[in-house]
Structure formats: C-alpha cells, structure tokens
C-alpha cells in the first residue's frame, strides 16, 4: 500500500525535533549567526527558522529567538542557552482521542503551519511524510531542506527533510516537528513519530488516545 511504501522510505531518516542548545556567534544586519547543538554556524534572517529555532529580531549584539513557543534573548559571545520542549500553552489540550475508520486506520483532520491537511497516523514512519504537491500547497520551501536519497516505485529519487513550524490535531499543537518531503504525490500526510513521540499512546478497540508528554 502507498502509505507503507512512504513509511518505508522514511524509516531510519532521523531528524532532530528540537534544538537542545543555541548560541549567538555573531550578527550581520538583520541576520543572526546561530550555532545550534554545536553544529556549524549559520546565518538566519529575522523571521526565518533553522533547525526549529526561529529568529524573531536582531538588534545590536543581541537576537531574540523562539523555539517551541519559548522566547529567549541571546547575546554575542555568551554561553549557549538550553531550550528544550515547551509545555502545552494555556488553552491547548494535552489529550486527543481518535477513532479508526472502517479499515482500522486513524485519519484525523489537522493542520500544518496553520493550513488544513488530511493525516493518517503511521507509527512506522520516523517523520511526518509529505508528498511534493501537498508541500507546495502548504507553501513549504522544501528545496532548501537537507537532501536525502530515497527509493520509490520509480527508482531512486531525492527527498528533502525540514522542520515544520507547527502540527495540530484538534486542540493539540506541537512545534518544531521533523518532516520529509518525498518527490511524489500522496492522498494524505503520514503522521509519524516526530509528532507522535510527544504523546503517550494507548489503543482500546477502535480508539487511539494521545496524551501529551511535554
């Protein structure tokens, strides 16, 4: 089946969900030179995101960044700041109940970056898996994502992995979710473990309960 093929393509392609540490190495105009998890420094302009870290503003030798709904002021030369996952914001649900369809699949409606999508829950997928046509509809600039080699029914191809600003199901919203865009169309978006591992999952008959971990 198509969704199993997509899940297989994504297997083993791990992607950091959220940065563990962020440091400001320098500034250039409205660009911040960020060091995320000790990796190579990268200039990120105000309003853009890198590895789940969004630069809100740059002024003087400081930058305000946002990760998982938390804002932090960074200063050039200071030690890295640890920025883990945020707890559910006020008004957000920590529990989601899904009901299986006639074929036993969980097919919730949801949102990616505030735009509506059709999901299918797949615990065999390491990431959220999106076909290129859907990624374009969502306005994702996946061409700037990290290239990954995948094998499709038509042979080898290049996909792209990136970090989604947000993924929502019902009232539960998660920030900084890893995703892979595959070079083919799909009737739905696979909701993989980069989202699901934020929840404890319990299945009873035709219901799947997701309880927020963090």
C-alpha positions in Angstrom: 0.0 0.0 0.0 1.1 3.5 -0.7 1.3 4.6 2.9 3.5 1.7 3.8 5.8 2.5 0.9 6.1 6.1 2.1 6.8 4.9 5.7 9.5 2.5 4.4 11.1 5.4 2.6 11.2 7.5 5.7 12.5 4.7 8.0 15.8 5.5 9.6 15.9 9.1 8.5 16.1 10.6 11.9 15.8 14.4 12.3 16.3 16.5 15.4 12.9 17.6 16.6 14.0 20.5 18.8 17.3 22.1 19.4 19.0 21.4 22.8 21.3 24.4 22.8 21.5 27.7 20.9 24.3 30.3 20.9 24.7 33.6 19.0 28.1 33.7 17.3 27.6 37.0 15.5 25.2 39.3 13.8 25.1 40.9 10.3 22.3 43.5 9.8 19.1 41.6 10.5 20.8 38.2 10.4 21.9 36.2 13.4 24.8 33.8 13.2 23.4 30.8 15.2 25.2 27.8 16.5 22.5 25.1 17.1 23.6 22.0 19.1 27.2 22.7 18.4 26.9 22.5 14.6 28.4 24.8 12.1 27.3 28.4 12.5 24.6 29.6 10.1 23.2 33.0 9.3 19.4 33.1 9.9 17.4 36.2 9.0 14.8 37.7 11.2 11.5 35.8 10.6 13.3 32.7 9.3 13.8 29.3 11.0 16.8 27.0 11.3 16.6 23.5 13.0 13.5 24.5 14.8 14.9 27.9 16.0 13.1 31.0 14.7 14.8 34.3 14.8 12.3 36.9 16.0 14.5 40.0 15.8 18.1 41.2 15.7 19.4 44.3 17.3 22.9 45.4 18.2 24.8 42.3 19.5 21.6 40.5 20.6 18.9 38.4 19.0 15.6 37.2 20.2 14.8 33.6 19.2 11.7 31.4 19.6 11.7 27.6 19.9 8.6 25.6 20.7 6.8 28.8 21.8 9.5 30.0 24.2 11.4 33.2 23.5 15.0 33.8 24.6 17.4 36.7 24.2 20.8 35.7 23.0 24.0 37.9 23.2 27.1 37.5 21.1 29.8 35.7 23.0 27.6 34.3 25.8 27.4 30.6 26.6 24.8 28.5 24.7 21.3 28.6 26.1 19.4 25.3 26.6 16.0 25.5 25.1 14.0 22.2 25.5 10.4 21.5 24.5 7.7 23.7 25.8 4.8 22.5 27.9 1.3 22.9 26.2 0.3 26.5 26.1 -2.7 27.8 28.0 -5.8 26.7 26.2 -4.2 23.8 24.4 -5.4 20.3 25.0 -3.0 17.7 26.4 -5.2 14.8 25.2 -6.6 13.8 21.8 -8.9 10.9 21.1 -9.0 9.4 17.6 -11.5 6.9 16.2 -10.4 4.4 13.5 -12.2 4.2 10.1 -13.7 1.1 8.6 -10.2 -0.2 7.6 -8.7 0.3 11.0 -6.8 3.5 10.1 -6.7 6.7 12.1 -7.3 9.5 9.7 -7.6 12.8 11.6 -8.0 16.2 10.0 -5.4 18.6 11.2 -3.1 21.5 10.3 0.5 22.1 9.3 1.7 25.6 9.8 -1.9 26.7 10.2 -3.1 25.1 6.9 -5.6 22.2 6.8 -4.4 18.7 5.9 -5.6 15.1 5.9 -3.4 13.0 8.1 -3.0 9.3 8.5 -1.4 8.0 11.7 1.6 5.7 11.0 3.9 4.7 13.8 6.2 3.0 11.2 7.2 6.4 9.9 10.0 8.2 11.7 8.9 11.6 10.5 5.9 13.4 9.1 5.9 12.4 5.4 4.5 14.8 2.8 4.3 14.5 -1.0 5.7 17.3 -3.1 2.3 18.5 -4.4 0.9 18.8 -0.9 4.1 20.5 0.3 3.7 23.1 -2.4 0.1 23.7 -1.4 1.2 24.2 2.1 3.8 26.8 1.0 6.8 24.8 2.3 10.1 25.8 0.8 11.4 22.3 0.9 14.0 22.9 -1.8 16.2 24.5 1.0 15.8 21.4 3.2 18.5 18.8 3.6 18.6 16.4 0.6 18.1 12.8 1.4 18.2 9.8 -1.0 15.1 7.7 -1.1 13.9 4.8 -3.2 10.4 5.0 -4.7 8.4 2.7 -7.0 10.0 4.6 -9.9 13.6 4.2 -8.6 16.0 6.4 -6.7 15.0 10.0 -6.0 15.9 12.9 -3.8 13.7 14.0 -1.0 14.1 16.9 1.4 13.9 17.0 5.2 12.9 20.0 7.2 11.3 21.2 10.4 7.7 22.3 10.4 6.8 25.3 12.4 3.7 23.5 13.9 1.5 20.5 13.6 -2.0 20.5 15.1 -4.7 17.8 15.6 -7.8 19.1 17.3 -6.7 21.4 20.2 -3.2 19.7 20.5 -0.4 21.7 18.8 3.2 20.7 18.6 6.0 23.0 17.5 9.3 22.1 15.6 8.2 18.8 14.0 10.6 16.9 11.7 9.3 16.1 8.3 10.4 14.7 5.0 9.1 15.8 1.6 9.1 13.0 -1.0 9.2 13.6 -4.7 5.7 12.0 -5.4 2.1 12.7 -4.7 0.2 11.1 -1.8 -3.5 11.2 -0.9 -2.7 12.1 2.7 0.1 13.2 5.0 1.7 10.5 7.2 1.7 11.5 10.8 4.9 9.9 12.0 6.9 9.6 15.2 8.4 13.1 15.1 4.9 14.2 16.2 3.6 11.0 17.9 6.5 10.6 20.4 5.4 13.9 22.0 2.4 11.8 23.3 1.8 8.6 25.2 -0.4 6.4 23.0 -3.0 3.9 24.2 -5.3 2.0 21.8 -8.5 0.5 23.0 -10.6 -1.2 20.3 -11.2 1.4 17.7 -10.0 4.4 19.7 -6.5 5.8 20.0 -5.8 8.1 22.9 -2.8 10.5 22.6 -1.8 12.0 26.0 0.7 14.9 25.8 4.1 14.1 27.3 5.6 17.6 27.0 
